[in-house]
Amino acid sequence: MDDSKRPAFHPQEAERRHLSIVFCDLVGSTAMSEQLDPEVLHETMLAYQDCAEAVVQRHEGLLAHVMGDGLLIFFGYPSARDDDAERAVRCACDLLIALSALESPLPLKARIGIHSGPVVVGQMRSSSGHRGINATGLTTNVAARIQSAAEPGAIVISAATQRLVSGLFIVRALELLPLKGIEKPLQLYEVIRPSGVRSRLDAAHRLTALAGRQTELADALERWALAQQGQGQGILIVADPGLGKSRMLLTLREQVRDTSHTWLECRASATTRNSAYGPIVELLQRGLAFKDDDSERIRIERLKTGLDGAGLLSVEALQLLAPLLNLELAEGRLPYGSELIRRKTIDVLCAWFIALARQQPLLLAIEDLHWVDATTLELLSRLLERMADASLMVVMTARPEFKPPWPAAAHLSTHGLPPLDDVHAGEMLSDLAGQRRLPPELIRKVQRHANGVPLFIEEIAKQLLESGQLVMGDEALDLTGTLDTLTIPETLQDSLMARLDRLGRAKRLAQVAAVIGRECDFALLAEVAGFDDQDLRDLLHRLVDAELLYQNGEPPQARYQFKHALIQDAAYNSLLNTSKQRLHGTIAATLHAHHPDRCKAAPAEVAQHFERAGQILLAVEYFKRAADASLRSSADHEALAYTLRARALLEQFPDGDERNRIELALLLVLVPCLYTTRGYAHADVVQVLRRLRELQPQVPDAELRVQSLLHLAFSNGYRGDFESAVDASQTLAELGRTIGSSAAEGTGVGWIGVCEIWRGRYLEASRLASDAATILETAAPAARRQLHRRDPLTNALTVMVWTRWSMGYPDQALALAKEVVANAQATGQPFVICVAESLVLTSVLLMRREAEPLLDACDAAIASTQRYNDVQYQMWARTILPLAQLMRNPDSEEHFQEFARYQAAWQSTGVVTWDPFHYVMIAERQLAAGRLAQAGVSLDGAFTAAQRDLKLWLAESHRVRGQWWLATHADHHDQAEKSFLEAIAIARAQQTKSFELRATTRLARLWQQQDRRTRARDLLQPVYEWFVEGFDTPDLKEARALLNELE
């Protein structure tokens, strides 16, 4: 190892220290020496030692001794830190991971033991006269004995170490073990994995005692006791800023420290309120111990280890969570839609929390829910619902404007924190003064200004002490002047600014840190603050000592966080706008140029810096990245927010080709988000489509144009604007031919066919669908699905199924539908399966009037759409199902209501193209049940739809209208006959023999009743004799029976 990277320290004389000592022993080294050539063994041992030394240095420990295959590691010497025990255990965890990844002739495993306690450490002379660093005392001996008791690949720690790291690791209590040379058996724990993150208050020293919150704390501890017994609990702490929400959490953590538990903590922030799973991503990254210099491979392995430890490791779970952590898997992404991915992701995360709670009681703390993103809020709601029988307690904090979306329940409670009264304010002031007495008049004056806000009380006291207006006597605080001359800031903002002003040059550093955000790290501050290294360290130390910042870790790896959002606000707002803009620009440019991982992980943060720096194009670029990342996590609402923000910014950019290209790319993200969140018919969708149509011809990028034309074709088609849809589809087909994309060409041709069938142009639709299928079969399936997730070939085949039935080939239609379903199932693509099973097969069986097969097909379609969470086609199947049930049970009120419910849900999406089909189908069922008035309303809806050029079911509308005339008015034969003749004329014009057969059968039946038998037979017989298949279908059976009667 490079000597320049070794710790620079000079061993001191022996001294008493409290250390966490790590003993590591390589398993099977004797067997290795028998199997490996000595030279290979030597290289293997060197690699093992170098690997261990690198891990130890990363955690800032001291590799004191290397004894062949054994390692002795100290944490707490030569420099002591508050988190030495935690560093020791994390080092052990990383060491096992590093050894498993180390290339060697044989797999390497180690057993590790850790104990914490007092030793004498320093330079000592060995029997050979060599001097080296060593530690003597019982602690060293116990650590060695613990290591010998560990299984290969395991980390075992003592109870003393466990107390120091309680809640930070998942551990398994081992049986009391007698250790050689130790009088009493020791309680040992096996470390399973890291479990959580440090509280942001862990770095805070000299915290004041919690005052006036005993009732709330007692309730929280009672609920924790219930949670430990397997009765999950949730607590929401609501209070205005500065009233002690975070302080309450820290006290709770201190109170539960001696119980076996896992503590996880995260928080939302104002800068990431539109970042899907923002707090959860933070939790995962810290819980899985991600480091800035970790490779993607190491991060994936850590994710696998975490899932495996919870019993949740699967390819699907990895594919769900990897996008959250910006990881790319070899398996690629799941072929599901955004809604299914979002639901499954939430399910996996809930299962992970509950699995951790099974291993040992889990306390999950989430701060600042008033800033939480919508997806995390949904996850929380789902977790609170499911955790009733888990050893889990969720504690949340929020400001009063937050309104919880979950319903009230016995295991959930809400606590408001009121301002402190005079007694508790006095207790807090006394604690700040080191339990010295304070004049009652002083307490009252402070309280009048602070209004019971603990943060303000603390700031006033510190300012009075720092300004010299109060001095500490032995037993009391003394005024240097009179109470009347005592200067107390009028507002908390004034108090915070006064303290910042007294910091001198450190105030400037606080301002820079405030521009970066609530949290910042040493490395970024070093790049943007303009101070040399030592100066920066000194100024940061001053801010930490003044308790304006909290510090975790040591420079250059240190991270800093403002003690409270109000302190950050005070520092930020003290800057001139020009200074803020310049600093935001510097920070953004630094992140963009030198921190690609951070830009990838938090694009919204970078976007906001560019936005506030006035650099519009880069801000837009990063907001689009944030939207794309949200879509990968199936967070449509968050993606919509980022895209709208980017588009609003782009309006400040001058017109031109560059703006057009960027706006078009944004609209391609915006359109699907609007579909999901607002429906196809929403005014915003119409407006965006209009702009998309204007822009796409002006952009030379072929790929962007293809995607734009797809949206225009599909969206306008679903909305019933067929002229616009056909125009976009023709342009898409032409563009596909020009650029040599058979997928684009076939999709355009096929969608024209879809529009034609909706317009009742069956012959043309059949020809176009056949042409599209021929073109699309030459394109790779992946290329087709890249254009449209349901595969444009399936759309073309769907049109062919409908036209074959309508044009008089019911058996061919059924055979093709079954073939489409079989091919879809063979692809394994969820959306292709759903459209085939739900739309294609159920519709052809409904048209064939085969109730029992239709019921089976609906059940299968609903099962598939539920499994893949395909909301759109689940609605289709659930709309068809009651129609099938009414064919078997004609007068079921339940099934009529069910159809109405799902028809309304379908219409709420803004998709109008299937309205005539639904109206006519339910009208026929209503007639069969004698619900004549309802049937009339449904038929009115069908004819209204036909006025919008939706003529695919127009012949059927007239045929059923004729039946309605006969049912409602026994003497209105003329109106019925007119309706039947109109249906026959439309069917002949459309060349739809199946519709013609139904209408001629009805008219022939009417003429039979009027004793016009010969005319009836002459009408029906040629139509019936045209058919060459389908003679077992109800329609043809009914026609044959009528002809027999007429003969």
LUMKEMAR-803695 format. One record per residue (C-alpha): x, y, z; residue in one letter. Coordinates in steps of 0.5 Angstrom, whole numbers, plus 500, padded with zeros to 3 digits. Layout:
N
XYZA/...
! end
This chain:
1047
500500500M/502507498D/506510505D/503517503S/496514505K/498511512R/495515518P/500520520A/501519527F/507518532H/506513538P/505516545Q/507513551E/503508554A/496511557E/489509559R/484509553R/477506552H/478502546L/473498541S/478492539I/477488533V/480481532F/480478525C/482471524D/482468517L/478461517V/482455514G/489458513S/492451515T/488448509A/490453504M/497452506S/497445504E/493446498Q/497452495L/504453492D/508457497P/509463493E/501463491V/500463498L/504468500H/501473494E/494471497T/496473504M/499479502L/492481498A/488479504Y/492484509Q/492489503D/485489503C/484489510A/488495511E/484499506A/478497509V/481499516V/483506514Q/477507510R/474507517H/479511520E/482505525G/489503527L/491496524L/496495530A/498488528H/498483523V/500476525M/500472519G/492470518D/490474524G/489482525L/489486531L/485493530I/484499534F/478504534F/479509539G/487510538Y/491514537P/485519536S/478518540A/471519537R/464519539D/463513534D/469508535D/464502537A/460504531E/466504526R/469498529A/463494527V/462497520R/469496519C/468489520A/462488516C/465491510D/471487511L/467481510L/464484504I/471486501A/474479503L/468475499S/469480493A/477479493L/480475487E/484469490S/485461488P/480459494L/474463497P/476467503L/472467510K/474470516A/471470523R/471477527I/470478535G/469485538I/469488545H/469495548S/473497554G/479500558P/486498556V/493501557V/495502550V/502505547G/509503545Q/511496548M/517492548R/516485546S/521479548S/525480542S/526487544G/522490538H/517496540R/510496537G/503499539I/499494543N/494494548A/494490555T/488489559G/482484560L/478488554T/484485549T/483478552N/476478551V/476480544A/480475542A/476470546R/470472542I/473472536Q/475464537S/467463539A/465466532A/463462526E/466462519P/464469516G/460471522A/461478527I/460477534V/460483539I/460483546S/454486550A/459492552A/459494544T/452492543Q/450498548R/454503544L/451501537V/444499540S/439500534G/445501529L/445494527F/441488526I/443483531V/442476534R/443474541A/447468542L/446464548E/451465554L/458463553L/463461558P/470464555L/476461557K/479465562G/473469563I/470468570E/462469568K/459467562P/458473557L/452475553Q/454475546L/451478539Y/452476532E/451482527V/447480522I/448487518R/447495519P/440497520S/440504520G/442511520V/445516526R/440521528S/442528525R/442530533L/447525535D/453530533A/450535538A/453536545H/451540551R/443539549L/438542554T/434537558A/427536555L/422540558A/415540558G/414534554R/413528559Q/406526558T/408525550E/414522552L/410517557A/405515551D/411514546A/414509551L/408506553E/406505545R/414502544W/412497550A/406495546L/410495539A/415490542Q/410485544Q/408485536G/402490536Q/405495531G/404503533Q/404509529G/405516532I/405523529L/408529533I/405535530V/408542532A/410549529D/418550528P/422550534G/417547539L/422541539G/420535535K/427533533S/429534541R/423529542M/425524538L/432524541L/430523548T/425517545L/432514542R/436515549E/430512553Q/430506548V/437505548R/438499553D/432495549T/434490543S/432494537H/433497530T/433504530W/432507523L/431515521E/430519515C/427526514R/424529508A/426536505S/424542502A/428541496T/426534495T/419534496R/418532489N/423526489S/419520489A/421516495Y/426521497G/427520505P/427512503I/432513498V/436516504E/435511509L/437505504L/443509502Q/445509509R/442503512G/446499506L/452503508A/453506501F/460510500K/461515495D/467511492D/463505492D/462502485S/456500482E/457493483R/459493490I/452497491R/448492488I/452487492E/450491498R/443491496L/442484495K/445482502T/440487505G/434484501L/437477502D/438478510G/430480510A/428474506G/426478500L/432477495L/429476488S/430478481V/424482481E/425485488A/432488485L/429490479Q/424494483L/429497488L/435498483A/432504480P/431508486L/438507488L/440509481N/443502479L/443499473E/442491473L/444486468A/437483468E/434490465G/428493468R/421490469L/416490463P/411493467Y/407499467G/408505472S/402503476E/404496477L/411498479I/409503484R/405498487R/410493487K/415497490T/411500495I/409492497D/417490497V/419496502L/413495506C/415487507A/422489508W/420494514F/416488517I/421483516A/426487520L/421488525A/421480525R/428480527Q/428485532Q/423490534P/424496529L/423504531L/422508524L/423515525A/421520519I/421527520E/418533517D/412530513L/410537511H/415536506W/414529504V/413527497D/407523495A/410516493T/413516500T/406518503L/403513500E/408508502L/407510509L/400510509S/400502507R/405501512L/401504518L/395499515E/399493515R/404493521M/398492526A/401485528D/408487527A/414489532S/414496529L/413503531M/413509526V/414516529V/413521525M/414529525T/410535521A/408542522R/401543523P/399544515E/401537514F/394533514K/395525515P/391521509P/391515513W/384514517P/384514525A/385507528A/387505535A/394503534H/395510531L/396517535S/397524534T/401529539H/401536538G/407540542L/404546545P/409552547P/412551554L/409555560D/413559565D/415553569V/418549564H/421555560A/425556567G/427549567E/430550560M/433556562L/436553568S/439547565D/442552560L/445556566A/448549568G/443549574Q/444556576R/438560579R/435565575L/431571577P/424570576P/423577573E/428575567L/425568566I/418572565R/422577560K/425571556V/418568556Q/415574553R/419574548H/420567546A/412565547N/414558549G/418556543V/424552546P/429554540L/428561541F/429561549I/435557547E/438562542E/436568547I/440565553A/446564548K/446571546Q/445574553L/451569555L/455571549E/454578549S/456579556G/449581559Q/449575563L/455572567V/455565571M/456566578G/457560582D/450558584E/446564580A/446568573L/448575575D/446581571L/451586569T/446591568G/439592570T/433588567L/431594564D/437595560T/437588558L/437587550T/433581548I/432580540P/424581538E/424575534T/427569533L/430571526Q/433577530D/436573535S/439568530L/442574526M/445577532A/449570533R/451570526L/454577526D/458575532R/461569528L/466574524G/469570518R/465564520A/458567518K/460568511R/462560511L/455559514A/452563509Q/455559503V/453552507A/446555507A/446556500V/448549499I/442546503G/440544510R/446539509E/453539506C/459536506D/466538507F/469536500A/464541497L/465546502L/472546500A/471547493E/466553493V/467556499A/474560498G/477558504F/484554505D/484547508D/486549515Q/482556515D/476552513L/477547518R/477552524D/471556521L/467549521L/469548528H/467554530R/460553527L/460547530V/462549537D/457555537A/451549535E/449552529L/451546525L/452539527Y/458535525Q/458527523N/465524521G/471528521E/474532515P/475531509P/469525510Q/465530514A/458532513R/455538516Y/447539518Q/444546520F/441545527K/434547525H/431549518A/430556521L/438557522I/439555515Q/434560513D/437566517A/443565514A/441564507Y/436570507N/442575510S/445574503L/444579497L/440576492N/446577487T/450574492S/445568492K/445567485Q/453567484R/453562490L/448558487H/452558480G/458556483T/455550487I/451548481A/457548476A/462544481T/456539482L/455539474H/463538473A/466534478H/460530482H/457526477P/454521482D/451526486R/448529480C/445522478K/442521485A/439528486A/438531479P/433536483A/438539487E/442541482V/436543478A/434548483Q/441551484H/442552476F/435555477E/437560482R/443562479A/439564473G/442558468Q/435556465I/437551460L/441547465L/436548470A/431545465V/436539463E/436537470Y/429538472F/428533466K/433528469R/429528475A/422527472A/425521468D/428518474A/421519478S/418515472L/423510472R/420509480S/413509477S/412516481A/408520476D/405525480H/413527482E/415527474A/409531473L/411536478A/418536475Y/416537468T/411542469L/417546473R/422545467A/417547462R/415554466A/422555466L/423554459L/418560457E/424565459Q/428562454F/428565447P/424562441D/428558436G/430551434D/434549441E/428551445R/423547440N/427541441R/428541449I/420543449E/418537445L/422532449A/419535455L/412534452L/414527451L/415526458V/409531460L/403527456V/403520459P/404523466C/397527464L/394521462Y/395518468T/394523473T/388527469R/385523464G/385523456Y/380528456A/383533461H/383540458A/391540460D/392534455V/388537449V/392544450Q/399539450V/397535444L/395542441R/402544442R/405537440L/402538434R/405545432E/412543435L/414536432Q/414538424P/419544427Q/424539430V/429535425P/430529431D/427523428A/426519434E/423525438L/418526432R/416519432V/415519439Q/411525438S/407522433L/405516437L/402521442H/398525437L/396519434A/394515440F/391520444S/387524439N/384517437G/382515444Y/379522445R/375521438G/379526434D/380521428F/382527423E/388529428S/389521429A/389519422V/393525420D/399524425A/398516423S/400518416Q/405522418T/408517422L/408511417A/411516412E/417518417L/418510418G/419509411R/423515410T/428513416I/427505415G/423503421S/418498419S/416499427A/414506426A/411505419E/407499421G/405502427T/402508423G/398504418V/395500424G/393506428W/389508422I/386501421G/384502429V/381509427C/377506421E/374501425I/372506430W/369510424R/365504422G/369503416R/370496416Y/373494410L/378499410E/380497417A/381490415S/385492409R/390497413L/390492419A/393486414S/398491411D/400493418A/401486421A/405484414T/410490416I/410489423L/412482423E/419484419T/420488425A/424486432A/419485437P/423489442A/423495437A/415494436R/415494444R/419500444Q/414504440L/408502444H/408497450R/402493448R/406492441D/403495435P/402488432L/397486437T/393492436N/393490428A/391483430L/385486434T/382490429V/383483424M/379479430V/373485430W/373485422T/373478421R/367477426W/363483424S/364481416M/361474417G/367470420Y/365468427P/370462427D/376465424Q/375471429A/375466435L/381462432A/385468431L/383471438A/386465441K/392465437E/393472439V/392470446V/397464446A/402469442N/402474448A/403469453Q/409466450A/412473450T/411474457G/410481456Q/405483461P/401489457F/401485451V/398479455I/393484458C/390487452V/390480448A/386476454E/382482456S/380486450L/381481444V/378474447L/372477451T/370482446S/369476440V/366472445L/361477447L/360478440M/359471439R/354471445R/357465448E/356466456A/359461459E/366461455P/365469456L/365468464L/371464464D/375469459A/373475464C/375471470D/382470467A/383477464A/381480471I/386475474A/392477469S/390485469T/390484477Q/397481477R/400486472Y/396492475N/394494468D/388499471V/386500464Q/384493461Y/382491468Q/376496467M/375493460W/374486463A/370488469R/366492464T/364486460I/364481466L/357484468P/354483461L/356476461A/353475468Q/346478465L/346474459M/345468464R/341472470N/338477466P/334481472D/340482477S/340489480E/347487482E/350486475H/347492472F/350496478Q/356493477E/356495469F/354502471A/360503476R/365500471Y/362504465Q/363510469A/370509471A/372507464W/368514461Q/372518467S/379516463T/376521457G/377515452V/370515448V/371510443T/368504446W/362508448D/357506443P/359498444F/358499451H/351503450Y/348498445V/351492449M/347494456I/341497452A/340490450E/341487457R/336492459Q/331490454L/331483456A/330485463A/324489461G/328496464R/325499458L/326506460A/333505462Q/334502455A/332508452G/337512455V/343507453S/340508446L/340515446D/348515449G/349510443A/346515438F/350521441T/356518440A/355516433A/354523432Q/362524434R/363519428D/363513432L/360509427K/363502429L/356500432W/351504429L/348498425A/347495432E/344501435S/339502430H/337494430R/336495438V/332501437R/327497433G/327492438Q/326498443W/320500439W/317494439L/317493447A/315500449T/309501443H/306495441A/303498435D/309502433H/311497428H/312502423D/318505427Q/321498429A/321496421E/324503419K/330502425S/331495422F/331497415L/336502417E/340497421A/340493414I/342499410A/348501414I/351493415A/350492407R/354499406A/359497412Q/359490409Q/358487416T/355481415K/354479422S/350485423F/346484417E/344477419L/342480426R/338486423A/334481418T/333476423T/329481427R/325484421L/324477419A/321476425R/317482425L/314480418W/312473420Q/308476426Q/305480421Q/304474416D/308477411R/312470411R/314470404T/317476404R/321475411A/324468408R/326472402D/330477406L/333472411L/335466407Q/340469402P/343473408V/344466412Y/346462406E/352467405W/355464411F/360458411V/362458418E/359459425G/353455425F/353453432D/353460434T/347463437P/346468431D/346463426L/342458430K/336463431E/336465424A/336457422R/330456427A/326462424L/327460417L/325453419N/318456422E/318460415L/318454411E/
! end
